[in-house]
Amino acid sequence: MTPKNNDSLNKQEKAALKHLTPTKIIIPVTLGVIVLVYLTWKDFDANFLKEIQWNYHTLFWTSVAVLLVLFRHLILSYRLRMLTGNFLSWLKSIELMFLWEFSSAISPTSLGGSIVAFFLLSKEKLKAARTTTVVLYSIVLDTMFFAIVVPILYLWMGASWIRPGAHSFADLGGWGWSLLAFYVFMTLYGAFFFSGVFLHPELIKRFLVWVTGMKWLKKYRPNAIKTGDDVVLASKKLKGKSTRFHLSVLGATALGWISRFLILNALIIALVPGTSLEFLSQSVLLGRSVAIYLFMAFMPTPGSSGIAEFIFDGFLSDYIPTGLSMIVASLWRLLSYYFYLLAGVVIIPLWLKRVLKR
C-alpha cells in the first residue's frame, strides 16, 4: 500500500471516529427536547394523567415494551453474528450492534450508520470481503422488508394504516404522495444493492470506477476499485450460502423490525385507557409505526429528532388523546431512540480505548 493510500485510509478512519464522538448526541437530544417542550406547552392536559390507571396492567405492558427493545437488539445481534459466519462472539455482536445503532441515531438517515459499520467491523479484524457482505446484505434485508410489507399492509387495510380517517389514497393528499415517493426510493435503493450483491456485482464495480473517474473524485478511485473487488467477492460468498441461511437472516430481519414497531403498541395499551386489543386494531397501529418510520427515514435531522415528535400526534390521533400524546411520544422515543444514544455514550469510549490500544 502506497503512502498516499495510507493517508487516505487514515482520513477515513478519522472521519468514522469523529462520527462516533459521544458529543454528537447534543444536537438530536436538544432538538427532541425543544419540540417536546413546545408540544407539551401547546397541548398537554393534566386531566389525562388522572385517567391513566397506574396498576399491574400498566406495569405489565410497559415491561413488554422494554422487553421488545431488548429482544430486537438480541435478534439483530444474532443476524450480525450469522452474517459474519459466527466469527463474532455473542458479546461482541451485541456490543457492535449498540455502536451501529448509535451511529444510525446520530445520522440524518440510516445510511450514516451503514458507512460507519464498515469501520466498526474492520476494527474487529473481519476481512474486507466479509465486512462488505455484512453491510451490503444488511441494507438489502432491511429494504426488502419494507418493499414486501408496505404493499401487504395497503392491500389488506387500504389507506387506514397510514393516517387517521383515510379510506383511499386520495384521502391522504400530500402525505400519500410523500409516502409513495419514499417507498419507491427505498425499494429502488434496495434493488440496486440486491442486484449488485446477487445478480451483477461487476456492475457496481464499474459504476464506482465510473463515478470516481470524475475529476473531483479521482482521489477516491483506488478505494472505489478495492470496494468493487470486495463486492464481487461478497457476491460469491453469498451465492454459496444455503436457502436456510437466507431465510434465517430474513426472518431475523422481520422479527427485528416488527418488535421495533410493537414497542409503540405496548406503550399505547399501557397508557391509554380503553385501547382495543383486537387483532385488526393492533395491526392498524403497527402499520402506523411503519408509516411513521418511512417518513422519519428521509428527514434531515439526526435520527429525525424533533420531526418524529412533531408528526407523532397526527399519525395517532385516533388512538391517543391529544393531551396524552406527548407522554406516550416521550416514552416511545426514550425506548426506541434515546436508549441507543445513552448506551453509545457509555460503550463507545470503552470500545475505542480497547481498539486504539490494540
C-alpha atoms as a printed R data frame, in Angstrom:
    type eleno elety resid chain resno       x       y       z
1   ATOM     1    CA   MET     A     1   0.000   0.000   0.000
2   ATOM     2    CA   THR     A     2   1.407   3.375  -1.037
3   ATOM     3    CA   PRO     A     3   1.828   6.268   1.431
4   ATOM     4    CA   LYS     A     4  -0.936   8.075  -0.433
5   ATOM     5    CA   ASN     A     5  -3.337   5.192   0.164
6   ATOM     6    CA   ASN     A     6  -2.284   5.063   3.814
7   ATOM     7    CA   ASP     A     7  -3.093   8.759   4.180
8   ATOM     8    CA   SER     A     8  -6.490   8.187   2.546
9   ATOM     9    CA   LEU     A     9  -7.248   5.299   4.873
10  ATOM    10    CA   ASN     A    10  -6.253   7.377   7.900
11  ATOM    11    CA   LYS     A    11  -8.589  10.144   6.800
12  ATOM    12    CA   GLN     A    12 -11.445   7.654   6.502
13  ATOM    13    CA   GLU     A    13 -10.724   6.251   9.941
14  ATOM    14    CA   LYS     A    14 -10.569   9.728  11.434
15  ATOM    15    CA   ALA     A    15 -13.909  10.595   9.811
16  ATOM    16    CA   ALA     A    16 -15.501   7.453  11.253
17  ATOM    17    CA   LEU     A    17 -14.035   8.150  14.695
18  ATOM    18    CA   LYS     A    18 -15.303  11.715  14.543
19  ATOM    19    CA   HIS     A    19 -18.774  10.414  13.672
20  ATOM    20    CA   LEU     A    20 -18.729   8.177  16.762
21  ATOM    21    CA   THR     A    21 -17.960  11.024  19.168
22  ATOM    22    CA   PRO     A    22 -20.387  10.863  22.141
23  ATOM    23    CA   THR     A    23 -20.860  14.653  21.974
24  ATOM    24    CA   LYS     A    24 -22.815  14.041  18.748
25  ATOM    25    CA   ILE     A    25 -25.871  13.354  20.930
26  ATOM    26    CA   ILE     A    26 -26.172  17.037  21.870
27  ATOM    27    CA   ILE     A    27 -27.916  18.107  18.658
28  ATOM    28    CA   PRO     A    28 -30.587  15.345  18.452
29  ATOM    29    CA   VAL     A    29 -31.335  15.472  22.172
30  ATOM    30    CA   THR     A    30 -31.688  19.273  22.080
31  ATOM    31    CA   LEU     A    31 -33.983  19.176  19.035
32  ATOM    32    CA   GLY     A    32 -36.150  16.471  20.567
33  ATOM    33    CA   VAL     A    33 -36.458  18.221  23.917
34  ATOM    34    CA   ILE     A    34 -37.330  21.579  22.306
35  ATOM    35    CA   VAL     A    35 -40.143  20.059  20.241
36  ATOM    36    CA   LEU     A    36 -41.475  18.005  23.157
37  ATOM    37    CA   VAL     A    37 -41.483  21.037  25.457
38  ATOM    38    CA   TYR     A    38 -43.278  23.133  22.823
39  ATOM    39    CA   LEU     A    39 -45.923  20.486  22.096
40  ATOM    40    CA   THR     A    40 -46.417  19.787  25.798
41  ATOM    41    CA   TRP     A    41 -46.946  23.503  26.439
42  ATOM    42    CA   LYS     A    42 -49.347  23.665  23.489
43  ATOM    43    CA   ASP     A    43 -51.431  20.503  24.005
44  ATOM    44    CA   PHE     A    44 -50.764  18.958  27.410
45  ATOM    45    CA   ASP     A    45 -53.790  18.412  29.646
46  ATOM    46    CA   ALA     A    46 -53.037  17.269  33.217
47  ATOM    47    CA   ASN     A    47 -56.512  15.777  33.491
48  ATOM    48    CA   PHE     A    48 -55.481  12.978  31.145
49  ATOM    49    CA   LEU     A    49 -52.851  11.856  33.645
50  ATOM    50    CA   LYS     A    50 -55.643  11.060  36.070
51  ATOM    51    CA   GLU     A    51 -57.185   8.693  33.530
52  ATOM    52    CA   ILE     A    52 -54.062   6.520  33.370
53  ATOM    53    CA   GLN     A    53 -54.628   3.507  35.585
54  ATOM    54    CA   TRP     A    54 -51.334   3.009  37.390
55  ATOM    55    CA   ASN     A    55 -51.778  -0.701  38.096
56  ATOM    56    CA   TYR     A    56 -50.467  -4.107  37.068
57  ATOM    57    CA   HIS     A    57 -51.897  -3.619  33.579
58  ATOM    58    CA   THR     A    58 -49.756  -0.516  33.044
59  ATOM    59    CA   LEU     A    59 -46.678  -2.141  34.582
60  ATOM    60    CA   PHE     A    60 -47.117  -5.309  32.521
61  ATOM    61    CA   TRP     A    61 -47.432  -3.598  29.122
62  ATOM    62    CA   THR     A    62 -44.656  -1.108  29.879
63  ATOM    63    CA   SER     A    63 -42.466  -4.095  30.758
64  ATOM    64    CA   VAL     A    64 -43.467  -5.706  27.452
65  ATOM    65    CA   ALA     A    65 -42.270  -2.564  25.638
66  ATOM    66    CA   VAL     A    66 -38.892  -2.742  27.428
67  ATOM    67    CA   LEU     A    67 -38.585  -6.468  26.645
68  ATOM    68    CA   LEU     A    68 -39.310  -5.752  22.966
69  ATOM    69    CA   VAL     A    69 -36.392  -3.289  22.918
70  ATOM    70    CA   LEU     A    70 -34.081  -5.949  24.356
71  ATOM    71    CA   PHE     A    71 -35.460  -8.679  22.074
72  ATOM    72    CA   ARG     A    72 -34.947  -6.503  18.999
73  ATOM    73    CA   HIS     A    73 -31.350  -5.849  19.979
74  ATOM    74    CA   LEU     A    74 -30.670  -9.538  20.541
75  ATOM    75    CA   ILE     A    75 -32.263 -10.613  17.261
76  ATOM    76    CA   LEU     A    76 -30.236  -8.028  15.307
77  ATOM    77    CA   SER     A    77 -27.096  -9.175  17.134
78  ATOM    78    CA   TYR     A    78 -27.981 -12.723  16.091
79  ATOM    79    CA   ARG     A    79 -28.310 -11.553  12.474
80  ATOM    80    CA   LEU     A    80 -24.935  -9.810  12.666
81  ATOM    81    CA   ARG     A    81 -23.343 -12.940  14.082
82  ATOM    82    CA   MET     A    82 -24.861 -15.080  11.331
83  ATOM    83    CA   LEU     A    83 -23.709 -12.702   8.592
84  ATOM    84    CA   THR     A    84 -20.133 -12.892   9.912
85  ATOM    85    CA   GLY     A    85 -20.267 -16.693   9.862
86  ATOM    86    CA   ASN     A    86 -20.148 -16.766  13.691
87  ATOM    87    CA   PHE     A    87 -16.783 -15.013  13.549
88  ATOM    88    CA   LEU     A    88 -18.040 -12.581  16.181
89  ATOM    89    CA   SER     A    89 -18.968 -13.836  19.628
90  ATOM    90    CA   TRP     A    90 -22.419 -13.138  21.053
91  ATOM    91    CA   LEU     A    91 -20.994 -10.475  23.376
92  ATOM    92    CA   LYS     A    92 -19.068  -8.794  20.555
93  ATOM    93    CA   SER     A    93 -22.140  -8.854  18.292
94  ATOM    94    CA   ILE     A    94 -24.262  -7.225  20.999
95  ATOM    95    CA   GLU     A    95 -21.616  -4.529  21.556
96  ATOM    96    CA   LEU     A    96 -21.227  -3.749  17.850
97  ATOM    97    CA   MET     A    97 -24.996  -3.516  17.382
98  ATOM    98    CA   PHE     A    98 -25.063  -0.818  20.082
99  ATOM    99    CA   LEU     A    99 -22.389   1.105  18.168
100 ATOM   100    CA   TRP     A   100 -24.133   0.559  14.820
101 ATOM   101    CA   GLU     A   101 -27.464   1.765  16.217
102 ATOM   102    CA   PHE     A   102 -25.794   4.743  17.887
103 ATOM   103    CA   SER     A   103 -24.215   5.720  14.585
104 ATOM   104    CA   SER     A   104 -27.607   5.477  12.851
105 ATOM   105    CA   ALA     A   105 -29.228   7.518  15.640
106 ATOM   106    CA   ILE     A   106 -26.896  10.480  15.123
107 ATOM   107    CA   SER     A   107 -27.135  10.383  11.316
108 ATOM   108    CA   PRO     A   108 -29.832  12.048   9.204
109 ATOM   109    CA   THR     A   109 -30.548   8.641   7.641
110 ATOM   110    CA   SER     A   110 -29.646   5.031   8.351
111 ATOM   111    CA   LEU     A   111 -27.034   5.307   5.578
112 ATOM   112    CA   GLY     A   112 -24.717   7.033   8.020
113 ATOM   113    CA   GLY     A   113 -24.876   4.013  10.298
114 ATOM   114    CA   SER     A   114 -24.016   1.679   7.429
115 ATOM   115    CA   ILE     A   115 -20.978   3.727   6.433
116 ATOM   116    CA   VAL     A   116 -19.560   3.660   9.969
117 ATOM   117    CA   ALA     A   117 -20.362  -0.070  10.173
118 ATOM   118    CA   PHE     A   118 -17.565  -0.714   7.645
119 ATOM   119    CA   PHE     A   119 -15.127   0.905  10.043
120 ATOM   120    CA   LEU     A   120 -16.509  -0.909  13.121
121 ATOM   121    CA   LEU     A   121 -16.301  -4.352  11.536
122 ATOM   122    CA   SER     A   122 -12.863  -3.774  10.036
123 ATOM   123    CA   LYS     A   123 -11.529  -2.945  13.509
124 ATOM   124    CA   GLU     A   124 -12.794  -6.339  14.699
125 ATOM   125    CA   LYS     A   125 -10.396  -7.979  12.223
126 ATOM   126    CA   LEU     A   126 -13.033  -9.036   9.713
127 ATOM   127    CA   LYS     A   127 -11.721  -9.423   6.197
128 ATOM   128    CA   ALA     A   128 -12.759  -6.696   3.779
129 ATOM   129    CA   ALA     A   129 -14.958  -9.000   1.680
130 ATOM   130    CA   ARG     A   130 -16.807 -10.282   4.749
131 ATOM   131    CA   THR     A   131 -17.279  -6.739   6.057
132 ATOM   132    CA   THR     A   132 -18.751  -5.731   2.708
133 ATOM   133    CA   THR     A   133 -21.008  -8.781   2.793
134 ATOM   134    CA   VAL     A   134 -22.377  -7.888   6.233
135 ATOM   135    CA   VAL     A   135 -23.095  -4.221   5.497
136 ATOM   136    CA   LEU     A   136 -24.490  -4.579   1.970
137 ATOM   137    CA   TYR     A   137 -26.620  -7.617   2.799
138 ATOM   138    CA   SER     A   138 -27.982  -5.797   5.864
139 ATOM   139    CA   ILE     A   139 -29.087  -2.949   3.588
140 ATOM   140    CA   VAL     A   140 -30.700  -5.440   1.202
141 ATOM   141    CA   LEU     A   141 -32.534  -7.254   4.034
142 ATOM   142    CA   ASP     A   142 -33.867  -4.066   5.638
143 ATOM   143    CA   THR     A   143 -35.126  -2.549   2.392
144 ATOM   144    CA   MET     A   144 -36.553  -5.900   1.310
145 ATOM   145    CA   PHE     A   145 -38.653  -6.000   4.482
146 ATOM   146    CA   PHE     A   146 -40.285  -2.650   3.664
147 ATOM   147    CA   ALA     A   147 -40.631  -3.492  -0.041
148 ATOM   148    CA   ILE     A   148 -42.693  -6.544   0.954
149 ATOM   149    CA   VAL     A   149 -44.595  -5.211   3.978
150 ATOM   150    CA   VAL     A   150 -45.888  -1.880   2.611
151 ATOM   151    CA   PRO     A   151 -47.900  -3.394  -0.308
152 ATOM   152    CA   ILE     A   152 -49.260  -6.113   2.009
153 ATOM   153    CA   LEU     A   153 -50.487  -3.513   4.500
154 ATOM   154    CA   TYR     A   154 -52.130  -1.449   1.768
155 ATOM   155    CA   LEU     A   155 -53.844  -4.429   0.104
156 ATOM   156    CA   TRP     A   156 -55.063  -5.672   3.486
157 ATOM   157    CA   MET     A   157 -56.184  -2.463   5.196
158 ATOM   158    CA   GLY     A   158 -56.335   0.168   2.486
159 ATOM   159    CA   ALA     A   159 -55.089   3.636   3.424
160 ATOM   160    CA   SER     A   160 -56.272   3.418   7.051
161 ATOM   161    CA   TRP     A   161 -52.894   2.107   8.201
162 ATOM   162    CA   ILE     A   162 -51.188   5.315   7.057
163 ATOM   163    CA   ARG     A   163 -53.223   8.187   8.535
164 ATOM   164    CA   PRO     A   164 -56.390   8.512  10.659
165 ATOM   165    CA   GLY     A   165 -59.614   8.855   8.659
166 ATOM   166    CA   ALA     A   166 -58.053   7.799   5.349
167 ATOM   167    CA   HIS     A   167 -60.233   5.399   3.345
168 ATOM   168    CA   SER     A   168 -58.467   5.732  -0.002
169 ATOM   169    CA   PHE     A   169 -55.183   7.012  -1.361
170 ATOM   170    CA   ALA     A   170 -56.890  10.264  -2.411
171 ATOM   171    CA   ASP     A   171 -57.750  10.981   1.244
172 ATOM   172    CA   LEU     A   172 -54.042  11.092   2.125
173 ATOM   173    CA   GLY     A   173 -53.201  14.107  -0.015
174 ATOM   174    CA   GLY     A   174 -49.542  15.133   0.241
175 ATOM   175    CA   TRP     A   175 -48.887  12.533   2.927
176 ATOM   176    CA   GLY     A   176 -49.760   9.758   0.500
177 ATOM   177    CA   TRP     A   177 -47.615  11.060  -2.340
178 ATOM   178    CA   SER     A   178 -44.701  11.626   0.023
179 ATOM   179    CA   LEU     A   179 -45.010   8.112   1.411
180 ATOM   180    CA   LEU     A   180 -45.185   6.678  -2.111
181 ATOM   181    CA   ALA     A   181 -42.069   8.609  -3.129
182 ATOM   182    CA   PHE     A   182 -40.185   7.406  -0.038
183 ATOM   183    CA   TYR     A   183 -41.277   3.826  -0.658
184 ATOM   184    CA   VAL     A   184 -40.252   3.884  -4.325
185 ATOM   185    CA   PHE     A   185 -36.870   5.410  -3.499
186 ATOM   186    CA   MET     A   186 -36.214   2.873  -0.726
187 ATOM   187    CA   THR     A   187 -37.246  -0.024  -2.984
188 ATOM   188    CA   LEU     A   188 -35.023   1.136  -5.847
189 ATOM   189    CA   TYR     A   189 -32.181   1.711  -3.391
190 ATOM   190    CA   GLY     A   190 -32.557  -1.851  -2.085
191 ATOM   191    CA   ALA     A   191 -32.969  -3.277  -5.599
192 ATOM   192    CA   PHE     A   192 -29.691  -1.628  -6.650
193 ATOM   193    CA   PHE     A   193 -27.779  -3.328  -3.839
194 ATOM   194    CA   PHE     A   194 -29.667  -6.610  -4.336
195 ATOM   195    CA   SER     A   195 -28.671  -6.601  -7.990
196 ATOM   196    CA   GLY     A   196 -25.085  -5.777  -7.056
197 ATOM   197    CA   VAL     A   197 -24.819  -8.434  -4.383
198 ATOM   198    CA   PHE     A   198 -26.688 -11.303  -6.049
199 ATOM   199    CA   LEU     A   199 -27.030 -10.677  -9.778
200 ATOM   200    CA   HIS     A   200 -24.454  -8.337 -11.315
201 ATOM   201    CA   PRO     A   201 -21.688  -7.405  -8.835
202 ATOM   202    CA   GLU     A   202 -19.455  -6.308 -11.702
203 ATOM   203    CA   LEU     A   203 -21.910  -3.510 -12.483
204 ATOM   204    CA   ILE     A   204 -21.425  -1.943  -9.053
205 ATOM   205    CA   LYS     A   205 -17.663  -2.125  -9.542
206 ATOM   206    CA   ARG     A   206 -17.959  -0.454 -12.950
207 ATOM   207    CA   PHE     A   207 -20.316   2.157 -11.516
208 ATOM   208    CA   LEU     A   208 -17.881   3.018  -8.708
209 ATOM   209    CA   VAL     A   209 -14.977   3.239 -11.148
210 ATOM   210    CA   TRP     A   210 -17.052   5.430 -13.493
211 ATOM   211    CA   VAL     A   211 -18.148   7.802 -10.721
212 ATOM   212    CA   THR     A   212 -14.619   8.202  -9.362
213 ATOM   213    CA   GLY     A   213 -13.406   8.899 -12.870
214 ATOM   214    CA   MET     A   214 -14.758  12.411 -12.471
215 ATOM   215    CA   LYS     A   215 -12.053  14.993 -11.889
216 ATOM   216    CA   TRP     A   216 -13.037  15.952  -8.322
217 ATOM   217    CA   LEU     A   217 -13.472  12.314  -7.233
218 ATOM   218    CA   LYS     A   218 -10.301  10.775  -8.698
219 ATOM   219    CA   LYS     A   219  -8.574  10.679  -5.310
220 ATOM   220    CA   TYR     A   220 -11.182   8.115  -4.203
221 ATOM   221    CA   ARG     A   221 -10.659   5.840  -7.205
222 ATOM   222    CA   PRO     A   222  -8.203   3.363  -5.601
223 ATOM   223    CA   ASN     A   223 -10.619   2.804  -2.701
224 ATOM   224    CA   ALA     A   224 -13.544   2.530  -5.129
225 ATOM   225    CA   ILE     A   225 -11.747  -0.195  -7.097
226 ATOM   226    CA   LYS     A   226 -10.986  -2.046  -3.848
227 ATOM   227    CA   THR     A   227 -14.628  -1.753  -2.746
228 ATOM   228    CA   GLY     A   228 -15.760  -3.047  -6.151
229 ATOM   229    CA   ASP     A   229 -13.479  -6.078  -5.799
230 ATOM   230    CA   ASP     A   230 -14.899  -6.675  -2.304
231 ATOM   231    CA   VAL     A   231 -18.453  -6.559  -3.654
232 ATOM   232    CA   VAL     A   232 -17.585  -9.231  -6.246
233 ATOM   233    CA   LEU     A   233 -16.083 -11.435  -3.516
234 ATOM   234    CA   ALA     A   234 -19.078 -10.795  -1.241
235 ATOM   235    CA   SER     A   235 -21.420 -11.844  -4.029
236 ATOM   236    CA   LYS     A   236 -19.601 -15.148  -4.496
237 ATOM   237    CA   LYS     A   237 -19.759 -15.862  -0.766
238 ATOM   238    CA   LEU     A   238 -23.489 -15.108  -0.507
239 ATOM   239    CA   LYS     A   239 -24.380 -17.141  -3.592
240 ATOM   240    CA   GLY     A   240 -22.747 -20.111  -1.913
241 ATOM   241    CA   LYS     A   241 -24.985 -19.839   1.163
242 ATOM   242    CA   SER     A   242 -27.875 -22.242   1.668
243 ATOM   243    CA   THR     A   243 -31.559 -21.333   1.335
244 ATOM   244    CA   ARG     A   244 -31.905 -21.967   5.053
245 ATOM   245    CA   PHE     A   245 -29.291 -19.303   5.782
246 ATOM   246    CA   HIS     A   246 -31.070 -16.665   3.685
247 ATOM   247    CA   LEU     A   247 -34.463 -17.483   5.220
248 ATOM   248    CA   SER     A   248 -32.925 -17.302   8.707
249 ATOM   249    CA   VAL     A   249 -31.428 -13.830   8.243
250 ATOM   250    CA   LEU     A   250 -34.597 -12.604   6.501
251 ATOM   251    CA   GLY     A   251 -36.681 -13.969   9.395
252 ATOM   252    CA   ALA     A   252 -34.387 -12.271  11.929
253 ATOM   253    CA   THR     A   253 -34.753  -9.008   9.985
254 ATOM   254    CA   ALA     A   254 -38.558  -9.261  10.020
255 ATOM   255    CA   LEU     A   255 -38.620 -10.040  13.748
256 ATOM   256    CA   GLY     A   256 -36.269  -7.128  14.437
257 ATOM   257    CA   TRP     A   257 -38.454  -4.612  12.631
258 ATOM   258    CA   ILE     A   258 -41.774  -5.965  13.911
259 ATOM   259    CA   SER     A   259 -40.532  -5.917  17.509
260 ATOM   260    CA   ARG     A   260 -39.466  -2.288  16.998
261 ATOM   261    CA   PHE     A   261 -42.917  -1.324  15.759
262 ATOM   262    CA   LEU     A   262 -44.707  -3.261  18.511
263 ATOM   263    CA   ILE     A   263 -42.976  -1.113  21.163
264 ATOM   264    CA   LEU     A   264 -45.484   1.629  20.378
265 ATOM   265    CA   ASN     A   265 -48.402  -0.821  20.522
266 ATOM   266    CA   ALA     A   266 -47.354  -1.920  24.006
267 ATOM   267    CA   LEU     A   267 -46.954   1.660  25.289
268 ATOM   268    CA   ILE     A   268 -50.366   2.742  23.995
269 ATOM   269    CA   ILE     A   269 -52.031  -0.311  25.557
270 ATOM   270    CA   ALA     A   270 -50.264   0.507  28.831
271 ATOM   271    CA   LEU     A   271 -51.044   4.223  28.988
272 ATOM   272    CA   VAL     A   272 -54.264   4.869  27.043
273 ATOM   273    CA   PRO     A   273 -57.342   3.517  28.858
274 ATOM   274    CA   GLY     A   274 -59.763   1.528  26.729
275 ATOM   275    CA   THR     A   275 -57.291   0.695  23.942
276 ATOM   276    CA   SER     A   276 -58.710  -2.168  21.901
277 ATOM   277    CA   LEU     A   277 -56.696  -5.398  21.870
278 ATOM   278    CA   GLU     A   278 -58.459  -6.684  18.750
279 ATOM   279    CA   PHE     A   279 -56.075  -8.022  16.130
280 ATOM   280    CA   LEU     A   280 -57.203  -5.631  13.357
281 ATOM   281    CA   SER     A   281 -56.959  -2.565  15.598
282 ATOM   282    CA   GLN     A   282 -53.469  -3.515  16.741
283 ATOM   283    CA   SER     A   283 -52.463  -4.288  13.138
284 ATOM   284    CA   VAL     A   284 -53.514  -0.798  12.027
285 ATOM   285    CA   LEU     A   285 -51.486   0.628  14.909
286 ATOM   286    CA   LEU     A   286 -48.441  -1.395  13.840
287 ATOM   287    CA   GLY     A   287 -48.961  -0.102  10.287
288 ATOM   288    CA   ARG     A   288 -48.925   3.476  11.585
289 ATOM   289    CA   SER     A   289 -45.490   2.797  13.079
290 ATOM   290    CA   VAL     A   290 -44.328   1.605   9.654
291 ATOM   291    CA   ALA     A   291 -45.655   4.809   8.058
292 ATOM   292    CA   ILE     A   292 -44.024   6.999  10.709
293 ATOM   293    CA   TYR     A   293 -40.682   5.236  10.178
294 ATOM   294    CA   LEU     A   294 -40.823   5.720   6.397
295 ATOM   295    CA   PHE     A   295 -41.215   9.461   6.921
296 ATOM   296    CA   MET     A   296 -38.513   9.527   9.598
297 ATOM   297    CA   ALA     A   297 -36.033   7.683   7.365
298 ATOM   298    CA   PHE     A   298 -35.901  10.610   4.939
299 ATOM   299    CA   MET     A   299 -35.863  13.502   7.379
300 ATOM   300    CA   PRO     A   300 -32.762  15.774   7.514
301 ATOM   301    CA   THR     A   301 -32.227  15.909  11.301
302 ATOM   302    CA   PRO     A   302 -30.143  13.282  13.180
303 ATOM   303    CA   GLY     A   303 -32.413  10.322  13.871
304 ATOM   304    CA   SER     A   304 -35.339  12.538  12.733
305 ATOM   305    CA   SER     A   305 -35.084  14.185  16.142
306 ATOM   306    CA   GLY     A   306 -37.669  16.923  16.588
307 ATOM   307    CA   ILE     A   307 -39.553  15.885  13.445
308 ATOM   308    CA   ALA     A   308 -40.566  12.460  14.804
309 ATOM   309    CA   GLU     A   309 -42.006  14.046  17.925
310 ATOM   310    CA   PHE     A   310 -43.804  16.701  15.858
311 ATOM   311    CA   ILE     A   311 -45.593  14.298  13.458
312 ATOM   312    CA   PHE     A   312 -46.357  11.702  16.135
313 ATOM   313    CA   ASP     A   313 -49.738  13.114  17.204
314 ATOM   314    CA   GLY     A   314 -51.069  13.482  13.656
315 ATOM   315    CA   PHE     A   315 -50.484   9.831  12.828
316 ATOM   316    CA   LEU     A   316 -52.091   8.525  16.028
317 ATOM   317    CA   SER     A   317 -54.855  10.977  16.896
318 ATOM   318    CA   ASP     A   318 -57.470   8.201  16.704
319 ATOM   319    CA   TYR     A   319 -55.517   6.096  19.221
320 ATOM   320    CA   ILE     A   320 -54.114   8.675  21.659
321 ATOM   321    CA   PRO     A   321 -55.929  11.737  23.073
322 ATOM   322    CA   THR     A   322 -54.023  14.908  22.234
323 ATOM   323    CA   GLY     A   323 -53.423  15.755  25.886
324 ATOM   324    CA   LEU     A   324 -51.708  12.400  26.439
325 ATOM   325    CA   SER     A   325 -49.841  12.218  23.150
326 ATOM   326    CA   MET     A   326 -46.595  13.805  24.316
327 ATOM   327    CA   ILE     A   327 -46.269  11.452  27.298
328 ATOM   328    CA   VAL     A   328 -46.567   8.422  25.014
329 ATOM   329    CA   ALA     A   329 -44.265  10.030  22.437
330 ATOM   330    CA   SER     A   330 -41.624  10.764  25.088
331 ATOM   331    CA   LEU     A   331 -41.593   7.162  26.343
332 ATOM   332    CA   TRP     A   332 -41.608   5.814  22.785
333 ATOM   333    CA   ARG     A   333 -38.589   7.913  21.805
334 ATOM   334    CA   LEU     A   334 -36.847   7.090  25.076
335 ATOM   335    CA   LEU     A   335 -37.055   3.349  24.397
336 ATOM   336    CA   SER     A   336 -36.579   3.301  20.621
337 ATOM   337    CA   TYR     A   337 -34.118   6.170  20.173
338 ATOM   338    CA   TYR     A   338 -32.596   7.840  23.258
339 ATOM   339    CA   PHE     A   339 -31.814   4.419  24.700
340 ATOM   340    CA   TYR     A   340 -29.179   3.934  21.972
341 ATOM   341    CA   LEU     A   341 -27.816   7.452  22.365
342 ATOM   342    CA   LEU     A   342 -27.233   6.878  26.074
343 ATOM   343    CA   ALA     A   343 -25.850   3.363  25.524
344 ATOM   344    CA   GLY     A   344 -23.448   4.713  22.908
345 ATOM   345    CA   VAL     A   345 -22.080   7.327  25.295
346 ATOM   346    CA   VAL     A   346 -21.147   4.540  27.722
347 ATOM   347    CA   ILE     A   347 -19.921   1.896  25.258
348 ATOM   348    CA   ILE     A   348 -18.028   3.990  22.669
349 ATOM   349    CA   PRO     A   349 -15.195   5.191  24.966
350 ATOM   350    CA   LEU     A   350 -14.605   1.636  26.201
351 ATOM   351    CA   TRP     A   351 -14.602   0.218  22.665
352 ATOM   352    CA   LEU     A   352 -12.312   2.948  21.327
353 ATOM   353    CA   LYS     A   353  -9.895   2.510  24.221
354 ATOM   354    CA   ARG     A   354  -9.608  -1.214  23.519
355 ATOM   355    CA   VAL     A   355  -9.302  -0.804  19.735
356 ATOM   356    CA   LEU     A   356  -6.737   2.008  19.870
357 ATOM   357    CA   LYS     A   357  -4.713   0.116  22.454
358 ATOM   358    CA   ARG     A   358  -4.706  -2.932  20.196
